[in-house]
Amino acid sequence: MSSELRQAVILAGGKGTRLHPYTMILPKPLVPIGDEPILEVILRQLRAARFKEVIISTGHLAELIEAYFGNGKKLGLSIRYVRESMPLSTAGALSLIDGLDRNFLVMNGDILTTLNYRQLTRFHSVHGAAATVAICPQNISIDYGVVYPDAQGRIERFAEKPVLRHFVSMGINVLNRRALKLIPQGEPMGMPDLLAALKAAGELVMCYKHTGHWFDIGRLQDYQVAQNYFEKHSSLFSR
């Protein structure tokens, strides 16, 4: 089976309410990182990774995204659009898209990362998975003292404001077309629900571990961190 994926779906339909006031006038994928929109950074990375076609699922301020990127020719890509008449979440929008390849990338349109897309897709193809989830380690700070009681209610251990390290979903996945049969037509469905449904159906769902950089710009504080890092290290995000 070839590991060369040519098709990517970008989810760009959300309202981005956590990124106000920017997203009151711009859809979140058009919020700038450096001198260009975050979605343009993503599209240039996908082109460098030899993707040919991108389908962008739009909703909030869809006309601005469509006007900015057009058919993708200026970026060396073929871009087409589907519009969500109602929010369909991170998997439901796939039910609107015709002509999806056997394997295709699905990702959020607000992610800044150094992920190697070719290695991710090769990993997915080698394992013959129904879905592969890109994950990365993150430190999560707890702002409270955490108490660990034993079965009798006695304090067994106490940790003052611990920092926990977990793998988190990067919002980047590779799906096999057979996953589409589990997505209801035109109804909201989140990616975690689709992955759970695939596992319940006995399908193989894999994790691909990324140890490089990843920023989700969904919140103001995260956006500022990503912006500052990109200004200093923009070459890391080009291919």
Buried (B, 14 or more C-beta within 10 A) or exposed (E): EEBBBBBBBBBBBBBBEBBEEBBEEBBBBBBBBBEEBBBBBBBBBBBEBEBBBBBBBBBBBBEBBBEBBEEBEEBEBBBBBBBBEEEBBBBBBBBBBEEBBEBBBBBBBBBBBBBBBBEBBBBBBEEEBBBBBBBBEEEEEEEEEEEEEEEEEEEEEEEEEEEEEEEEBBBBBBBBEBBBEBBEEEEBBEBEBBBEBBEEEEBEBBBBEBEEBBBBBBEEEBBEBBBEBBEEEEEEBEE
